[in-house]
Amino acid sequence: MNLFIQLKDGMPYQHPILEDNFKQAFPDVDISTLPDQRFARFERVEKPVLGPYEIYVDFNYGWVGNVVKDVHNVRNMRPQEKLEKQNLIKAQWAMFPAWSSWTFNEQTAAFEPPVPLPTDGQKYVWDEPTISWKLYVPPA
């Protein structure tokens, strides 16, 4: 899928346009030799996967080399935000004390079992009394 974007004073203006729509809207523009300062090729950039202590702020369009792309703006949580998030996760976890053997990992902001989940492709459920994973048996 080819995309294009209008430029105003050399900067991205409006939103990206699909190639077919671009050709209809600007029939006199040759997409193989886009006029400088009027149009540019555009490439979509997927929204980033956020870490546990990152916040998605916004996005805009910006030049990356000779192409305009989505530019996603992410920031790290401030110490107070990080602490609030950790406390919220711990409070929610405490509401369901069935898995008391699990511990909170501050790096991932998640509770983790004392024994890793098997990675053999089968389905498992946590068994707190034995502190182990048991093979999942669907109800009959």
C-alpha positions in Angstrom: 0.0 0.0 0.0 1.6 3.2 -1.2 0.9 6.4 0.8 1.6 10.0 0.2 1.3 13.2 2.2 1.0 16.8 1.4 3.6 19.3 2.6 3.2 22.8 3.7 6.5 24.8 4.1 8.3 21.5 3.7 6.5 19.9 6.7 3.8 17.2 6.7 0.4 18.6 6.4 -3.0 16.9 6.9 -3.1 13.1 6.8 -1.6 10.4 4.6 -3.4 9.7 1.4 -3.8 6.3 -0.3 -2.2 6.1 -3.8 -5.5 5.7 -5.6 -7.0 8.6 -3.8 -3.9 10.7 -4.3 -4.0 10.1 -8.1 -7.7 11.1 -8.2 -7.1 14.2 -6.1 -3.9 15.3 -7.8 -4.1 13.9 -11.4 -1.4 16.2 -12.7 1.2 15.0 -10.2 3.6 12.3 -11.3 4.2 10.0 -8.2 7.5 8.8 -9.6 8.9 12.4 -9.4 7.0 14.1 -6.6 7.4 17.9 -6.7 9.7 19.1 -3.9 8.0 21.0 -1.1 4.5 19.9 -2.2 4.2 16.1 -1.6 6.2 13.3 -0.1 6.1 9.5 0.2 4.7 8.3 3.5 5.3 5.1 5.5 3.2 3.8 8.4 5.1 2.9 11.6 3.4 0.6 14.0 2.6 1.9 17.4 5.3 0.7 19.7 4.8 -2.0 22.3 5.2 -0.2 25.6 7.3 -1.4 28.5 5.7 -1.6 31.9 6.7 1.9 32.9 6.2 3.7 29.7 3.4 6.0 28.7 2.3 6.6 25.1 2.0 10.4 24.7 1.0 11.0 21.1 2.1 10.7 17.6 2.8 13.1 14.7 4.2 12.9 11.2 7.9 13.7 10.7 10.7 13.3 8.3 12.9 10.2 8.7 15.5 10.4 6.0 13.7 11.2 2.7 10.3 9.8 3.8 7.6 11.1 6.1 6.6 8.5 8.8 4.5 8.2 11.9 6.6 9.4 14.8 5.4 7.9 18.1 6.2 9.7 21.3 6.6 7.7 24.5 7.9 8.8 27.8 9.1 7.0 30.9 6.9 7.2 34.0 8.0 9.5 36.7 8.9 7.9 40.0 5.5 8.7 41.6 3.6 7.3 38.6 5.7 4.1 38.7 5.0 3.7 42.5 1.3 4.3 42.0 1.2 1.7 39.2 3.0 -0.9 41.4 0.7 -0.2 44.3 -2.4 -0.5 42.2 -1.2 -3.9 40.8 -0.4 -5.1 44.3 -3.8 -4.0 45.6 -5.7 -5.7 42.8 -3.6 -8.9 43.3 -4.4 -8.8 47.1 -8.2 -9.0 46.3 -7.7 -12.5 44.9 -5.3 -14.2 47.3 -5.5 -17.6 45.7 -1.9 -17.5 44.5 -0.1 -16.3 47.5 3.2 -18.0 46.5 3.6 -15.6 43.5 5.9 -12.6 43.9 5.9 -9.1 42.5 8.6 -8.4 39.9 9.3 -4.7 39.9 11.1 -4.8 36.6 8.1 -6.2 34.8 5.4 -4.8 37.1 3.7 -8.2 37.3 3.3 -11.1 39.7 5.3 -14.2 38.7 5.0 -17.8 39.9 7.8 -19.4 41.9 7.9 -22.1 39.1 8.0 -21.0 35.4 5.1 -22.0 33.2 6.1 -25.0 31.0 6.9 -24.1 27.4 6.0 -27.4 25.8 2.9 -26.1 24.0 0.4 -27.7 26.4 -2.1 -25.8 28.5 -1.5 -25.6 32.3 -3.2 -24.2 35.4 -1.5 -23.1 38.5 -2.0 -25.4 41.6 -1.3 -23.3 44.7 -1.5 -26.2 47.2 1.4 -28.0 45.5 3.1 -24.8 44.2 3.2 -26.3 40.7 1.7 -26.2 37.2 -0.8 -29.0 36.5 -1.8 -30.0 33.0 -5.2 -28.5 32.1 -8.0 -31.0 31.7 -11.1 -29.5 30.1 -14.4 -30.2 31.9 -16.2 -33.2 30.4 
